[in-house]
Amino acid sequence: MEFIVEKIGMSRTVSVPATPVTLLKVLDTKVCDVNEGVALVSYSKGKKFNKAIEGQQKKYGLSKEFNRFATITVANAEAGDLDVSGLTEAAVLKTTFKTKGRGFQGGVKRWNFAGGRASHGHRMGRRVGSIGNCEWPGRVMPGKKMPGQYGNTNVTVKNEVISFDAETGILVVKGSVSGPNGGLGKVRIAK
């Protein structure tokens, strides 16, 4: 079973020793259509609205604030509110979030390269340096660590569940998850 969540931020437990935790808010989600465990769901995010969204809202009888749609696996057998009772017994979750995008970065930031010497007369600085081989194979091998796009990728991490409050929808998981505060992601019950 999957759930759409919003990252609130990080904190720690009061117990000794303290445990780092991440707070996630399970979004209010409506199941529109279920087909063999996979469902089209709707949730509220921002003010995006157009004719396509209006048509979907009319088709499934949704109110105006439910303006985003996604497909996830659910426990529900029919349309209605998403069943979150599975989170109360869950011990381990797989959380999937998009990492913070850092744009085009060099080898030093992207791959932790050491860079060149900073002594007098050197132009090496933070450059990558030589990337080729000798006469054989005479080409740059696939997968060579080079400058390029860094971040803005989906990352899945396993987290233990510390607590879940069904009334407020606040899920507390051990450790950190990728992405900025306020970012949307998915959690999947692993155990």
Residue pairs with C-beta under 8 A, 6 or more apart in sequence:
1 73
1 74
1 75
1 86
1 188
1 189
2 72
2 73
2 74
2 186
2 187
2 188
3 26
3 27
3 29
3 72
3 82
3 84
3 87
3 186
3 187
3 188
4 26
4 27
4 29
4 41
4 43
4 70
4 72
4 184
4 185
4 186
5 24
5 25
5 26
5 27
5 95
5 171
5 184
5 185
5 186
5 187
6 24
6 25
6 27
6 182
6 183
6 184
6 185
7 22
7 23
7 24
7 97
7 177
7 179
7 180
7 181
7 182
7 183
7 184
7 185
8 22
8 23
8 24
8 25
8 170
8 181
9 22
9 23
9 181
10 20
10 21
10 22
10 23
10 176
11 20
11 21
11 22
11 23
12 18
12 19
12 20
12 21
13 19
13 21
13 162
19 162
19 174
20 174
20 175
20 176
21 162
21 172
21 173
21 174
21 175
22 159
22 172
22 173
22 175
22 176
22 177
23 170
23 171
23 172
24 95
24 170
24 171
24 172
24 173
24 177
24 185
24 187
25 169
25 170
25 171
26 84
26 87
26 169
26 170
26 171
26 187
27 43
27 44
27 45
27 169
27 184
28 43
28 44
28 81
28 169
29 41
29 42
29 43
29 81
29 82
30 41
30 42
30 43
30 60
30 62
30 66
30 79
30 80
30 81
30 82
31 39
31 40
31 41
31 74
31 76
31 78
31 79
31 80
31 81
31 82
32 39
32 40
32 41
32 42
32 56
32 60
32 62
32 69
32 79
33 39
33 40
33 60
33 79
34 74
34 76
34 77
34 78
34 79
37 73
37 74
38 71
38 72
38 73
38 74
39 71
39 72
39 73
39 74
39 76
40 69
40 70
40 71
41 69
41 70
41 71
41 72
41 74
41 82
42 56
42 57
42 60
42 62
42 66
42 67
42 68
42 69
43 66
43 68
43 70
44 65
44 66
44 67
44 68
45 67
45 68
45 184
46 67
46 68
47 67
48 67
48 68
49 64
49 67
53 67
53 69
56 62
56 69
57 63
57 64
57 66
57 67
60 79
72 186
73 188
74 82
74 83
75 83
75 85
75 86
76 82
76 83
84 166
84 169
85 166
86 189
87 161
87 164
87 166
87 171
87 189
88 164
88 166
90 161
90 164
90 189
90 190
90 191
91 160
91 161
91 191
92 158
92 159
92 160
92 161
92 189
92 190
92 191
93 158
93 159
93 160
93 161
93 171
93 173
93 187
93 188
93 189
93 190
94 156
94 157
94 158
94 159
94 187
94 188
94 190
95 156
95 157
95 158
95 159
95 173
95 177
95 185
95 186
95 187
95 188
96 154
96 155
96 156
96 185
96 186
96 187
96 188
97 154
97 155
97 177
97 178
97 179
97 183
97 184
97 185
98 152
98 153
98 154
98 155
98 178
98 179
98 183
98 185
99 151
99 152
99 153
99 154
99 155
99 178
99 179
100 151
100 152
100 178
100 179
100 180
101 150
101 151
101 152
102 109
102 150
102 151
102 152
103 149
103 150
103 151
104 147
104 148
104 149
104 150
105 147
105 148
105 149
105 150
106 126
106 127
106 128
106 147
107 113
107 126
107 127
107 128
107 145
107 146
107 147
108 114
108 115
108 126
109 150
110 145
110 147
110 148
110 150
111 145
113 126
113 128
113 145
115 124
115 125
115 126
115 127
116 122
116 123
116 124
116 125
116 126
116 127
116 129
117 124
118 125
128 146
128 147
131 140
131 144
131 146
132 138
132 139
132 140
133 139
133 140
133 141
155 178
157 175
157 176
157 177
157 178
158 190
159 173
159 174
159 175
159 177
160 173
160 174
160 175
161 171
161 172
161 173
161 174
162 172
162 173
162 174
163 171
163 172
164 170
164 171
164 172
171 187
177 185
179 185
